[in-house]
Amino acid sequence: MSLADTVKDHFTAEFGEPPAFIVRAPGRVNLIGEHTDYNDGFVMPLAIDRATWIALRPRADNKVDVISIDMDDRREFALDDLPQPADADWIDYVIGVAWSLLERGYELRGWEGVVGGDVPIGSGLSSSAALELATARAFYCASGFDWDAAAMALACQAAENNWLGVNCGIMDQMISAAGVADRALLIDCRSLECATAPLPVGTAVVILDTGTRRGLVDSEYNQRRAQCEAAARHFGIAALRDIDLPTFLKREHELGPLIRKRASHVISENGRTLRAREAMNAGDAALLGQLMIESHVSLRDDFEVSSPALDAIVDCANAEAGCYGARMTGAGFGGCAVALVRANAADAFVERVSAQYQAATGNKPALYVTRASRGAETVAGTGLSTDFATEDTEET
């Protein structure tokens, strides 16, 4: 049974009639461009074919009543009396999106719904952004305001930054809002301008879940962000995207060793990401794979956000003849890697890398081939409209 059917049937059983709307918002995997988003840089994610789904109907009052299938939990809150977050529980993401939309002047109506998803939590595939954008889409259906992908992404980012206290960049929310089927998206994290990029013909993207989770790494993430900001201040620029690699190499001696390494990763990663789009437009799988390999080395050695498990699964992947390149993806310290492989070798790749990684580490991984999906959308319901979710992003 599909997740759409699961949330629909659960809603019908719980509320006595079918939902008025079913919405979804995808998780993401980032091909290249890691820890560049909060430096106003460039990223190249794709929205994956795993998502958070909500079946819902509007209410006549300002109450929100939500059942989480995955958490086996039910929560209710009023839009005029939002409870403050406690332990970053799943409902706090829903409440945070409501708070952020209200802060931006949106007139919200209550709704009741059932939420379920298949984006693995803590894996680095942005289950939180999927929940946030699905929530925003639910409020859109219930309240009738205009939908704008970038505005919704910014609202959801603000919920995570200012309601939940997680200083994430814009990438996760933007790709969940604006993903394009069968395309990666080059996102300029300063302007939010997007440009699509096709995967090279005959290739497939494989997600490699190490079976390890990040744990409590917010302090590490915030520390990396502060180190990048310190480097930018030293150079008198707004963000590290404002200095090119040749200029940095001439002045890197001015920085202490640790800050220099952090800045080196971000600046070189921006260059790799822009080159990756050129490689994809040229259909050059070998170059794209090499850039991914270089990205992992930089994340491991200069930004120091990899882990033994991530390094092991990346090494196993890169040893396969059918693999063009692999790298860790997401914040790091655990979670997932991503590989670009020959499509006709994908099944064998999954089988061999799974076995080799488990033998090397004792961890049981989960590997699966994914495809790029559309961003947040209404997939069923009264008044279903065709909006950005069915349109390709304009090439730039």
C-alpha positions in Angstrom: 0.0 0.0 0.0 1.3 3.5 -0.9 1.8 6.1 1.8 -0.9 8.2 0.1 -3.3 5.3 0.7 -2.0 4.7 4.2 -2.6 8.3 5.4 -5.9 8.4 3.5 -7.2 5.2 5.1 -6.0 6.1 8.5 -7.7 9.5 8.2 -10.9 8.0 7.1 -10.9 5.5 10.0 -10.1 8.2 12.5 -12.4 11.0 11.3 -15.2 9.1 9.7 -14.8 10.4 6.1 -12.1 10.7 3.5 -9.7 13.7 3.7 -10.3 16.8 1.7 -6.7 17.0 0.7 -3.6 14.9 0.5 -0.2 16.7 0.4 3.4 15.5 0.2 6.8 17.1 0.5 10.0 15.2 -0.3 13.3 14.6 1.5 16.5 15.4 -0.4 19.9 14.1 -1.2 22.6 16.6 -2.0 24.9 15.6 -4.9 27.5 18.2 -4.1 27.7 21.5 -2.3 27.9 20.7 1.4 28.0 23.2 4.2 28.0 26.0 1.6 24.3 27.0 2.0 24.7 29.0 5.2 27.7 30.6 3.5 25.4 32.1 0.8 27.0 29.6 -1.6 25.8 27.0 -4.2 24.3 23.6 -3.7 23.2 20.8 -6.0 20.5 18.7 -4.4 17.6 16.7 -5.8 14.3 15.9 -4.2 14.1 12.2 -3.6 11.3 9.8 -4.0 10.8 9.5 -0.3 8.5 12.0 1.4 6.2 13.1 4.2 2.5 12.8 3.5 -0.4 14.5 5.2 -4.1 13.7 4.7 -6.2 16.5 6.1 -9.4 18.5 6.1 -9.9 22.1 7.2 -11.6 23.0 10.5 -14.0 25.8 11.2 -11.9 26.9 14.2 -8.3 27.7 14.8 -7.3 24.3 16.2 -4.8 21.9 14.6 -5.3 18.2 15.5 -2.6 15.9 14.1 -2.0 12.2 14.3 1.5 10.9 13.5 1.4 7.3 12.3 5.2 6.9 12.6 5.3 8.2 16.2 2.0 6.6 17.2 1.1 9.9 18.7 -1.7 12.5 18.5 -1.3 16.2 19.4 -3.6 19.3 19.3 -2.8 23.0 19.6 -4.5 26.3 19.0 -3.1 28.8 16.5 -3.7 31.7 19.0 -1.8 29.9 21.8 1.2 28.1 20.4 3.0 25.9 23.0 6.7 26.6 23.2 9.0 23.8 22.0 10.4 21.4 24.7 12.5 18.6 23.3 12.2 19.3 19.5 9.4 16.7 19.3 7.8 16.0 15.9 4.9 18.3 16.7 7.3 21.2 17.4 8.1 21.3 13.7 4.4 21.6 12.9 3.9 24.3 15.5 7.1 26.1 14.3 5.8 26.3 10.8 2.5 27.7 12.0 4.4 30.3 14.1 6.5 31.3 11.2 3.6 31.7 8.8 1.7 33.7 11.4 4.8 35.9 11.9 4.8 36.6 8.2 1.2 37.7 8.2 -0.5 34.7 6.7 -4.1 34.2 7.9 -4.2 30.5 9.0 -7.2 28.2 9.4 -7.1 25.1 11.6 -7.1 21.6 10.2 -7.0 18.0 11.3 -4.8 15.4 9.7 -2.8 12.3 9.6 0.9 12.4 8.8 3.2 9.6 7.8 6.5 9.3 5.9 9.3 7.2 4.7 12.3 9.6 4.9 14.6 8.0 7.5 14.9 10.2 10.5 18.5 11.3 11.3 19.9 9.9 8.1 20.9 13.2 6.5 18.0 13.1 4.0 16.1 16.1 5.5 13.1 14.4 7.2 12.6 17.6 9.1 12.4 19.8 6.0 9.9 17.3 4.5 7.7 17.6 7.5 8.0 21.4 7.5 7.1 21.8 3.9 4.3 19.2 4.1 2.9 21.2 7.0 3.2 24.4 5.1 1.3 22.8 2.2 -1.4 21.6 4.6 -1.9 25.2 5.9 -2.0 26.3 2.2 -4.8 23.9 1.5 -6.7 24.7 4.6 -6.3 28.5 4.5 -6.2 29.4 0.8 -3.2 31.8 0.7 -1.0 32.1 -2.3 1.8 29.5 -2.6 5.3 30.6 -3.5 8.0 28.0 -3.2 10.8 30.4 -2.1 8.6 32.1 0.4 7.5 28.8 1.9 11.1 27.6 2.1 12.2 30.7 3.9 9.3 30.4 6.3 10.1 26.8 7.1 13.8 27.7 7.5 12.9 30.4 10.0 10.8 27.9 11.9 13.8 25.7 12.3 16.2 28.6 13.0 14.1 30.7 15.4 11.5 28.3 16.8 13.6 25.1 17.2 17.0 26.8 17.5 18.7 24.8 14.7 20.9 27.1 12.6 20.3 25.3 9.3 20.8 26.9 5.9 18.1 27.2 3.2 19.0 24.2 1.0 16.8 21.5 2.6 13.7 23.6 2.6 14.3 25.0 -0.8 14.7 21.7 -2.6 11.7 20.2 -0.7 9.6 23.2 -1.9 10.9 23.5 -5.4 12.2 20.1 -6.5 11.8 19.2 -10.2 11.2 15.7 -11.5 14.2 13.9 -13.0 16.5 16.9 -12.4 18.9 18.1 -9.8 18.6 21.8 -8.8 21.5 24.2 -8.6 20.5 26.6 -5.9 22.1 30.0 -5.3 21.6 30.2 -1.6 21.9 34.0 -1.6 19.4 34.9 -4.3 17.4 31.6 -4.2 17.7 31.5 -8.0 17.5 27.9 -9.3 18.6 26.2 -12.4 17.9 22.6 -13.3 20.7 20.1 -14.2 20.1 16.7 -15.8 21.8 13.6 -14.6 24.2 12.2 -17.2 22.5 9.7 -19.5 22.9 6.1 -18.3 23.6 7.0 -14.6 21.7 6.4 -11.4 21.9 8.0 -7.9 22.2 5.6 -5.0 21.7 6.6 -1.4 24.0 4.8 1.0 22.6 4.8 4.6 25.4 3.8 6.9 23.0 2.7 9.6 24.6 5.2 12.0 22.9 8.4 13.1 24.3 11.8 13.8 23.4 12.0 17.5 23.8 15.3 19.3 25.9 17.3 16.8 24.1 20.7 16.9 27.1 22.2 18.8 29.5 20.9 16.1 27.3 22.3 13.3 27.0 25.7 15.0 30.7 25.7 15.7 31.5 25.2 12.0 29.1 28.0 11.1 30.8 30.4 13.5 34.2 29.4 12.1 33.1 30.2 8.6 31.6 33.6 9.7 34.9 34.4 11.4 36.8 33.8 8.2 34.4 36.0 6.3 34.8 38.8 8.8 38.5 38.6 8.5 38.3 39.1 4.8 35.7 41.9 5.1 33.1 40.1 3.1 29.5 39.2 3.8 30.0 35.5 3.3 32.6 33.0 2.0 30.9 32.9 -1.4 32.3 36.4 -2.0 35.9 35.3 -2.2 37.3 33.2 -5.1 39.8 30.4 -4.7 42.8 32.2 -6.2 42.3 35.2 -3.9 41.9 32.9 -0.9 45.1 31.0 -1.7 47.0 34.3 -1.8 45.6 35.3 1.7 45.0 32.0 3.5 48.2 32.5 5.5 46.4 35.3 7.4 44.1 32.8 9.0 44.8 30.4 11.9 45.2 26.7 10.8 41.7 25.6 11.9 39.8 28.6 10.4 41.9 28.3 7.2 40.8 24.6 6.7 37.1 25.4 7.2 37.3 28.3 4.8 39.2 26.2 2.2 36.5 23.6 2.1 33.7 26.1 1.6 35.4 28.1 -1.1 36.6 25.1 -3.0 33.3 23.4 -2.6 31.5 26.3 -4.3 33.8 26.0 -7.2 33.2 22.2 -7.4 29.5 22.7 -7.3 29.5 25.2 -10.2 31.7 22.8 -12.2 29.4 19.9 -11.4 26.5 21.7 -13.2 28.7 22.2 -16.2 29.6 18.5 -16.1 25.9 17.5 -15.9 24.9 19.7 -18.8 27.7 18.2 -20.8 26.7 14.7 -19.8 30.2 14.1 -18.3 29.6 11.5 -15.6 33.3 10.9 -15.1 34.0 14.5 -14.2 30.9 14.7 -12.0 32.0 11.6 -10.1 35.5 13.0 -9.6 34.1 16.2 -8.2 32.1 14.2 -5.7 35.2 12.3 -4.6 37.1 15.6 -4.1 34.2 16.9 -2.1 34.3 14.0 0.3 38.0 14.4 0.8 37.5 18.1 1.6 34.7 17.4 4.0 36.7 14.7 5.7 40.0 16.5 6.0 39.3 20.2 6.0 35.8 20.5 7.4 36.1 17.4 9.5 32.4 16.4 9.5 32.8 12.8 8.2 32.9 9.7 10.4 34.5 6.3 10.2 31.2 4.8 9.0 30.8 7.4 6.2 34.4 7.0 5.2 34.1 3.2 5.0 30.9 3.2 2.9 32.4 5.8 0.5 35.6 3.8 0.2 33.5 0.6 -0.6 31.5 2.5 -3.2 34.4 4.1 -4.9 36.1 0.7 -5.2 33.3 -0.5 -7.5 34.0 -0.4 -11.2 30.4 0.8 -11.8 30.8 3.8 -9.5 31.8 7.2 -10.9 32.1 8.8 -7.4 30.7 8.8 -3.9 30.7 11.2 -1.0 29.1 11.8 2.3 25.9 13.9 2.2 24.1 16.0 4.8 25.5 17.6 7.9 27.8 14.7 8.5 29.0 12.7 11.6 26.8 9.8 10.4 23.8 9.2 8.2 24.1 8.8 4.5 26.5 9.0 1.6 25.5 9.3 -2.1 27.0 7.7 -5.2 26.7 8.2 -8.9 26.8 4.8 -10.6 26.2 3.3 -14.0 22.4 2.6 -14.2 22.9 -0.9 -15.6 25.3 -1.7 -12.7 23.1 -0.2 -9.9 21.6 -3.4 -8.6 24.9 -5.2 -8.5 26.5 -2.1 -6.9 23.9 -2.1 -4.1 24.4 -5.8 -3.4 28.2 -5.7 -3.3 28.7 -2.5 -1.4 26.1 -3.6 1.2 28.0 -6.8 1.8 31.4 -5.2 1.8 30.5 -2.4 4.2 28.8 -4.7 6.6 31.8 -7.0 6.6 34.1 -4.1 7.2 32.1 -2.3 10.0 29.5 -4.7 11.4 26.9 -2.1 10.6 23.9 -3.1 8.5 23.4 -0.5 5.8 20.4 0.4 3.7 21.1 1.2 0.0 18.5 2.2 -2.5 18.4 3.7 -5.9 16.5 7.0 -6.0 15.1 9.3 -8.6 14.5 13.1 -8.5 10.9 13.9 -7.6 8.8 17.1 -7.6 8.7 19.4 -4.6 5.9 20.0 -2.2 2.5 19.5 -3.8 -1.2 18.7 -3.4 -1.7 15.3 -4.8 -5.4 14.8 -4.1 -8.3 17.0 -2.9 -11.0 19.4 -3.8 -9.8 22.5 -5.6 -6.6 20.8 -6.7 -4.6 23.4 -8.6 -1.7 23.2 -11.0 1.0 25.4 -9.6 4.8 25.4 -9.4 4.9 21.8 -8.4 4.0 20.7 -11.9 6.3 23.1 -13.7 10.0 22.8 -14.5 12.2 25.4 -12.9 13.5 27.9 -15.4 17.0 27.3 -16.7 19.4 30.1 -16.1 
